Each structure stands twice: as C-alpha cells, then as structure tokens.
C-alpha cells in the first residue's frame, strides 16, 4: 500500500468514527472560546503577534551564532551539550548517558521531539522503563497510541474511554468517570514513579542564548518533578527553539499560553540553567541537553520555507482547522498533525513519503489567521503542493520534489490551460460539451462518492418532474 492509499484509508476510518468527531468538536470548541476570551482587543493581539514573529524571525536568521553562544553559556553553567543530526544519533546519545549513569527507570515530561525520534520505544527495547508523566501522554501510553494533538495528546478520548483505560491497567483503583478523581488517581500512580526514578527526560520550549537557560512551560508540575526529583536530567529539543535574550521570552510565553489553551499564564514556568550546586538541597546532579537537527538546517536554507521553523508548538492552527476536527491527529500518520504538520512533515520526511498530506487542506486560511507568530501556513502548503508535482529540475532542499506528479494528470492540466488561453477553442469546447453532456457517465470517480453527477438540462417539464422524483400524472 503506497502512502496515498494508506492516508486515504486512515481518513476513511476517521470519517466513519462518529464518537471521535464528537470528542474533537467538544474539546476544540472550548479551546477556541477560551482563546478568544483572552484576546478581546484585536489591535493589541496583532501587536503581540508581530512582536512574537519578530523575536522568532531574528532567532532563526542568527541561529548558528546563537546556538554557539548557547552552547558556550550552558557549558559554563555546568550543563553538557550534545548535537544530533538524526533521530538515531539523538536516541543513541540519550541511551549512552543513561547507561553510563546506571539508570534503568525514567520519568518523562512532555516532548514532541522525543516523539520524532521514537525515544520511548528505543529505550524500552534496551530494557529501560520509561513512564510518561504528562496526564495526556500517560493516557495514550497506556493505550499504546501516539499523540493526537501536539498540546493535548489525548484530546481524542472522552472521560468514559479514559476511565475504562485506567481501570483496565489499574483494576485496584475504583472505576469512576469523574474527571477530578481520574486525575487524582493518575497522580497517585505517578508520584511513586517520581520518587524512585533514576533519571528524568523533558522537552524544552525556549532556549536562551544570552543566559544559557532552558525554559519549560507546563500546567501539571510533572515537568518540574521530572527535571528536579531524579539525580539525572536529560533535555531534548530541536535546534530552532533558541532565542537571543531573556527579554524575548515574555512575549512568546504570553502568546503561547493564550493561544494554546486559552490561559493567561500556565501554572508552571520552569527555568533551568545549571545542575544542583554544592549548597543546594535538591535538583539533578547532572543535566544534559540534546540538540536535534533532523532536517531543520535543510529547511532553514529556503528563504520561504524557513518560516515553518518559527512555530512555537501552541497548536492553535490545529484547533481552528476544519479538516483536523473531522479527522483527528492519527489520520495524518505523522508526528505533527494539522496545518503545521502538513507544512513541516513533507519538508522533514520528504514529499515522496508524506507529500499527500498537502491534500488535507482546504486553504481556508484559518490557520494563518490564528498563528501567534504569523507563519503563512496556507502559502507554505500551497508551495509544497506545487513542489510535489513539479516537473522542473531546479535545485531545491526539498526531498522527493515532483514525486507525486502523474503524467496523465499533467497532460490534462496542460490541455485545460490551452483551452482557457484561447477564446475560440473555449467556445467550441463549451458548445460541444453542452450538446453531448447526455453521454457523460453517472459515476465520476471520487466526485460522485459524496455528490450527484451533473445532469443534462431537462427538455420538458415532464422530464424535469421525473428528474426531481415527482410522480407522473
């Protein structure tokens, strides 16, 4: 089964799952409402968006310099920095650090980059126990599923599904569908893991080159426990998360939290600059940072596609996407779903492997309107669509350029272009088709799966009545 067929199969499964769509509609409607409540003043919102865009654009333009400054500052602070070109290298580095520290049990905070590398699977294959401590991640780990959303991993599940899942794996806990009790039960389970874990792994939201600070945004406290309770902390993130100055963080933090969950601020904002010092009572004895490229440097070379890397992973584009709300994240078949996934994944993985994702977009523009850092997602997606079927052999950083081009389809569009470029030919074509339309088939491929085929105009009132299903008199 090729990538397009597999994608269509996942779409078909999602569209036939009514409960899934109800779950998404309920959850996303609430997130949209809360976000809009946080931004009552549109001019103020646009000013904040422009400020956040400028911060991220500056960081990407100066990324090599800032990464060098970041490494120097982190090293001076006592944090060990590691560079990984590929997911395999990143996983290998983390496994080696854990093995050298004789660590066998790991508590893990939320990290989409670790989903890129499939870190959990890699470590579990090597005999290590890895426990996701974010509540949503913990739920989908029990379900053996990948995240369905980059901010709310278990957004596709309702309270009954979560209750059944928790009771299946922890039958000693009384069955309940009360959300507060479910949350408390999960916390009791995870507290023991925090107390006994050998190491903690986390993601990073922002890295400050000026001070050598790793910033983590969270609501549950699991990130703080994962990074301070164990004796070893390993952070993994993409190289694009660097910003220049500490003063760059507040506008990004403000617009991130309001855009992601509709909160004025998250419950916890963690700033990590060094391991535990001699006069301190808690914190890890050693801190490591793994910086992953995984195609990001290649994306950065293209002046237009570079905008993709401005993303701060708020998920706002996903929350407003009319396609995502019908399909959910798993239908995309990639780590990052929704509009940002459609723009990022074909660049990261290759148009030849996931280029069909670009068809899962209506180009309605909603994602571009709500993106807090003004990524022109519709324009980028349209560019990738064109690249996927391009016949030109110009130099490009995109993998699999032209891989979705079909000779028959290309010929048809060339004929269409010629037809519309010559008025006489167009008039002749229109004349012929209107008179021969009775010969058109009743089935027109996928078009008639969801709609009726165009019908010829009735020649009489009697024929019109018959077409409309009225009884003959």
C-alpha positions in Angstrom: 0.0 0.0 0.0 1.5 3.3 -1.0 1.5 6.5 1.1 -1.6 8.0 -0.6 -3.6 4.8 -0.3 -2.7 4.5 3.4 -3.6 8.1 4.0 -7.0 7.7 2.4 -7.6 4.5 4.4 -6.9 6.4 7.7 -9.2 9.3 6.5 -12.0 6.8 5.8 -11.6 5.2 9.2 -11.8 8.6 10.9 -14.8 9.8 9.0 -16.7 6.7 10.0 -15.9 7.2 13.7 -18.8 9.4 14.9 -17.6 9.3 18.5 -14.2 10.6 17.6 -15.6 13.6 15.8 -17.9 14.4 18.7 -14.9 14.3 21.1 -12.9 16.7 18.9 -15.8 19.1 18.3 -16.5 19.3 22.1 -12.8 19.8 23.1 -11.8 22.2 20.3 -14.9 24.4 20.6 -14.0 25.0 24.3 -10.4 25.8 23.4 -11.5 28.3 20.7 -13.8 30.0 23.1 -11.2 30.4 25.8 -8.6 31.7 23.3 -11.0 34.3 22.0 -11.7 35.4 25.6 -8.0 36.1 26.1 -7.8 38.4 23.1 -10.7 40.8 23.3 -8.6 43.7 21.8 -7.6 42.8 18.2 -5.1 45.7 17.7 -3.4 44.5 20.9 -3.4 40.9 19.7 -1.9 41.9 16.3 0.8 43.9 18.0 1.7 41.0 20.2 1.7 38.6 17.2 4.1 41.0 15.4 6.4 41.1 18.4 6.5 37.3 18.7 7.1 37.0 15.0 10.0 39.4 15.1 11.6 37.5 18.0 11.4 34.2 16.2 12.5 35.6 12.9 15.5 37.2 14.5 16.5 34.0 16.2 16.2 32.0 13.0 18.2 34.5 11.0 21.0 34.4 13.6 20.6 30.7 14.5 24.2 29.5 14.0 25.6 32.3 16.1 23.0 31.9 18.8 23.5 28.2 19.1 27.2 28.7 19.6 26.6 31.2 22.3 24.0 28.9 23.9 26.4 26.0 24.0 29.2 28.1 25.5 26.9 29.5 28.2 25.3 26.2 29.0 28.8 24.6 29.3 30.0 27.3 31.5 26.9 26.8 33.7 27.7 23.1 34.0 25.2 21.7 31.5 26.6 19.2 29.0 25.5 19.8 25.4 25.2 17.1 22.7 24.5 17.6 19.0 22.5 15.1 17.0 22.0 15.2 13.2 19.4 12.3 13.1 16.9 10.7 15.4 19.1 7.6 15.6 22.0 9.7 16.9 19.8 11.5 19.4 18.5 8.2 20.8 22.0 6.7 20.9 23.3 9.7 22.9 20.5 9.6 25.4 20.9 5.8 25.9 24.6 6.2 26.4 24.1 8.9 29.0 21.5 6.7 30.9 23.7 3.6 30.6 26.8 5.5 31.9 24.7 6.6 34.9 23.3 3.1 35.5 19.8 4.5 35.1 17.1 1.9 34.4 13.9 3.8 35.2 13.0 7.1 33.5 10.2 9.6 34.2 9.5 11.7 31.1 7.9 15.1 30.7 6.1 16.0 27.5 8.3 16.3 24.4 7.2 16.3 20.8 10.8 16.0 19.7 11.1 12.7 21.5 8.1 11.6 19.5 10.1 12.4 16.4 12.9 10.1 17.5 10.6 7.4 18.9 12.7 7.6 22.1 10.4 5.6 24.3 10.4 2.6 22.0 14.2 2.8 21.6 14.9 2.8 25.3 12.3 0.1 26.1 13.9 -2.2 23.5 17.1 -1.8 25.6 15.5 -2.9 28.9 14.6 0.5 30.3 11.3 1.5 31.9 10.0 4.8 30.6 6.9 6.4 32.1 5.2 9.4 30.6 4.2 11.8 33.4 2.1 14.3 31.5 -1.5 13.2 32.1 -2.4 13.1 28.4 0.8 11.4 27.5 0.3 8.9 30.3 -3.2 8.0 28.9 -2.0 7.4 25.4 1.0 5.5 26.6 -1.4 3.1 28.3 -3.4 3.0 25.1 -0.3 2.3 23.0 -1.1 5.3 20.8 0.9 8.3 19.5 -0.3 11.8 20.5 -3.3 13.1 18.5 -2.5 16.7 19.2 0.7 18.5 20.0 -0.6 20.2 23.1 -3.4 17.9 24.2 -2.2 14.3 23.3 -5.4 12.5 24.5 -7.9 15.1 23.2 -9.5 12.3 21.1 -10.7 10.4 24.1 -13.7 11.2 26.3 -13.9 10.6 30.1 -15.5 7.2 29.6 -12.7 6.0 27.4 -10.1 7.3 29.9 -11.9 5.7 32.8 -12.0 2.3 31.1 -8.4 2.5 30.1 -7.2 3.4 33.7 -9.4 0.7 35.2 -8.0 -1.9 32.8 -4.4 -1.3 33.8 -5.0 -0.5 37.4 -8.1 -2.6 38.5 -7.3 -1.9 42.2 -8.4 1.7 41.6 -12.3 2.1 41.8 -13.9 2.8 38.5 -15.1 6.4 38.1 -15.8 8.8 35.2 -15.3 11.8 37.4 -12.5 13.9 35.9 -11.1 15.2 39.2 -11.0 11.6 40.6 -9.4 10.3 37.4 -6.7 13.0 37.7 -6.1 12.2 41.3 -5.7 8.5 40.6 -3.2 9.2 37.9 -1.2 11.5 40.2 -1.1 8.8 42.9 0.3 6.3 40.4 2.9 8.7 39.0 4.1 10.0 42.4 5.7 6.7 43.1 7.5 6.8 39.8 8.9 10.2 40.5 10.2 9.1 43.9 12.1 6.1 42.6 13.2 7.1 39.0 16.8 7.1 38.2 16.5 9.8 35.5 14.2 12.4 34.0 13.8 13.4 30.4 12.0 16.5 29.2 11.5 18.7 26.2 12.3 22.4 26.0 10.0 25.3 24.9 12.7 28.0 24.6 16.5 28.1 25.0 18.0 31.5 25.9 21.4 32.1 24.3 22.2 35.1 26.5 22.0 33.3 29.8 22.1 29.6 28.9 18.6 28.9 30.2 16.2 26.1 29.3 12.6 27.1 29.6 9.7 24.6 30.1 6.1 25.5 30.0 3.6 23.2 31.8 0.4 23.0 33.9 0.7 19.9 36.0 4.0 20.1 37.8 5.2 16.9 36.1 7.8 18.8 34.1 9.3 20.3 37.3 9.3 16.9 39.0 10.8 15.1 36.0 13.7 17.7 35.9 14.4 18.0 39.6 13.5 14.8 41.5 15.8 12.3 39.7 19.6 12.6 40.0 19.9 12.9 36.2 18.1 15.2 33.8 18.2 15.0 30.0 16.5 17.6 27.9 15.9 17.0 24.2 14.8 19.7 21.7 15.1 20.9 18.2 17.8 23.4 17.3 15.2 26.0 16.2 14.0 26.6 19.8 16.8 29.1 20.6 16.1 32.8 21.2 18.6 35.5 21.7 17.7 37.2 25.0 15.8 36.5 28.2 13.6 39.5 27.4 12.5 37.7 24.2 10.7 35.0 26.3 7.8 37.0 28.0 6.0 37.9 24.7 6.4 34.4 23.4 5.2 32.9 26.7 2.2 35.2 26.8 1.0 34.4 23.3 1.9 30.7 23.6 -0.3 30.0 26.6 -3.2 32.2 25.5 -3.1 30.6 22.0 -2.6 27.0 23.2 -5.2 26.6 26.0 -6.8 30.0 26.5 -5.0 30.6 29.8 -3.5 34.0 30.7 -0.4 32.0 32.0 0.5 28.4 32.7 0.6 27.0 36.2 4.4 26.4 36.0 7.2 28.1 34.1 10.5 26.3 34.7 13.9 27.9 34.0 16.9 25.6 34.2 20.4 27.0 34.0 22.6 24.5 35.8 22.6 21.2 37.8 22.5 21.1 41.6 25.2 23.1 43.3 27.0 22.2 46.5 24.9 24.4 48.7 21.6 23.4 47.2 19.3 20.7 48.7 17.5 19.5 45.5 17.9 19.3 41.8 19.7 16.9 39.5 23.4 16.2 39.9 23.9 16.3 36.1 22.0 18.0 33.3 22.4 17.2 29.6 20.9 18.9 26.6 20.5 17.0 23.3 20.0 19.4 20.3 18.4 17.6 17.3 18.6 18.8 13.7 16.6 16.2 11.8 16.2 18.2 8.7 15.8 21.6 10.3 19.0 23.0 8.9 17.9 21.9 5.4 14.6 23.7 5.9 16.3 26.9 7.1 18.2 27.2 3.7 15.0 28.0 1.8 14.0 31.7 2.4 10.3 31.0 2.1 10.1 27.6 3.9 12.2 29.0 6.7 9.0 30.5 8.2 7.9 27.0 9.1 10.6 26.9 11.9 9.0 29.9 13.6 6.5 27.6 15.2 6.2 27.7 19.0 4.1 24.5 19.1 1.0 26.1 20.5 -1.4 24.0 18.4 -3.6 27.0 17.6 -3.6 26.2 13.9 -4.8 22.7 14.7 -7.5 23.9 16.9 -9.1 26.0 14.2 -8.5 23.6 11.3 -11.9 22.4 9.8 -10.2 19.3 8.4 -8.5 18.3 11.6 -11.7 18.5 13.6 -13.2 15.9 11.3 -10.2 13.6 11.1 -8.2 13.9 14.3 -4.4 13.7 14.6 -3.9 10.0 13.9 -5.4 10.2 10.4 -2.3 12.2 9.3 0.0 9.3 10.1 2.8 11.7 11.2 4.2 13.1 14.4 2.9 16.6 13.8 -0.8 16.7 12.6 -2.9 19.5 11.3 -1.7 22.6 9.3 1.7 22.8 11.0 2.2 19.1 10.2 1.2 19.5 6.6 3.8 22.2 6.3 6.6 20.7 8.3 6.4 16.9 7.8 6.9 16.8 4.0 9.9 19.0 4.4 11.3 16.9 7.3 10.5 13.5 6.0 10.1 14.1 2.2 7.4 14.8 -0.3 7.9 11.3 -1.7 6.9 9.8 1.7 4.2 12.2 3.1 3.5 14.6 0.2 -0.1 13.5 0.1 -0.6 15.4 3.4 -0.8 18.6 1.4 -4.2 17.5 0.0 -5.7 17.5 3.5 -6.1 21.3 3.5 -8.9 23.5 2.1 -6.6 26.6 2.1 -9.4 28.4 4.0 -6.7 30.5 5.8 -7.9 29.9 9.3 -4.5 28.6 10.4 -2.7 31.6 9.1 -5.1 34.0 10.8 -4.6 32.5 14.3 -0.9 31.6 14.2 0.7 33.6 17.0 4.0 34.0 15.2 2.4 34.8 11.8 3.5 31.7 9.9 1.9 32.0 6.4 0.8 28.3 6.6 -1.6 28.4 3.6 1.1 29.9 1.3 3.6 27.3 2.5 1.2 24.4 2.0 0.3 25.7 -1.5 4.1 25.9 -2.3 4.6 22.3 -1.2 1.6 21.1 -3.3 3.2 22.7 -6.3 6.6 21.2 -5.5 5.2 17.7 -5.1 4.0 17.7 -8.7 6.6 20.0 -10.3 8.5 18.8 -13.4 11.2 21.4 -13.2 14.7 20.1 -12.1 15.9 23.3 -10.4 18.0 22.9 -7.2 15.9 22.6 -4.1 16.3 21.5 -0.5 13.1 19.5 -0.6 13.3 15.7 -0.6 11.1 14.0 -3.2 10.3 17.0 -5.3 8.0 16.1 -8.2 7.4 12.6 -6.7 3.6 12.9 -6.9 3.5 14.1 -10.5 1.3 11.9 -12.7 1.8 12.1 -16.5 -1.8 11.7 -17.4 -2.9 14.4 -14.9 -0.2 16.7 -16.0 -1.3 16.3 -19.7 -4.9 17.0 -18.7 -3.9 20.3 -17.0 -1.9 21.3 -20.0 -4.9 20.8 -22.2 -7.0 22.7 -19.7 -4.5 25.6 -19.8 -4.6 25.7 -23.6 -8.3 25.6 -23.7 -8.7 28.6 -21.3 -6.0 30.6 -23.1 -7.8 30.6 -26.5 -11.3 32.0 -26.6 -12.3 30.4 -29.8 -11.2 27.0 -28.6 -13.0 27.5 -25.4 -16.3 28.5 -27.1 -16.0 25.4 -29.4 -15.4 23.2 -26.3 -18.4 24.7 -24.5 -20.6 24.2 -27.5 -19.7 20.6 -27.8 -20.0 19.7 -24.1 -23.4 21.2 -23.7 -24.7 19.2 -26.5 -23.0 15.9 -25.6 -23.5 16.0 -21.9 -26.1 13.3 -22.0 -23.2 11.0 -22.8 -21.5 11.8 -19.5 -21.2 8.7 -17.2 -23.3 8.6 -14.0 -20.2 7.8 -11.9 -17.2 10.2 -11.9 -14.8 8.6 -9.6 -14.4 10.1 -6.1 -16.6 13.1 -7.1 -19.8 11.0 -7.1 -18.9 9.3 -3.8 -20.3 12.3 -1.9 -22.4 14.2 -4.5 -24.5 13.7 -7.6 -23.1 13.8 -11.1 -24.0 16.8 -13.2 -27.2 16.1 -15.1 -28.3 17.4 -18.5 -30.9 20.1 -18.6 -34.4 18.7 -18.9 -36.0 19.1 -22.3 -39.5 19.4 -20.9 -41.4 20.0 -17.7 -42.3 16.3 -17.7 -38.6 15.3 -17.8 -37.9 17.8 -15.0 -40.6 16.3 -12.8 -39.1 12.8 -13.5 -35.6 14.0 -12.5 -36.9 15.5 -9.3 -38.7 12.4 -8.4 -42.3 13.7 -8.7 -44.9 11.0 -9.7 -46.2 11.0 -13.3 -49.8 12.2 -13.7 
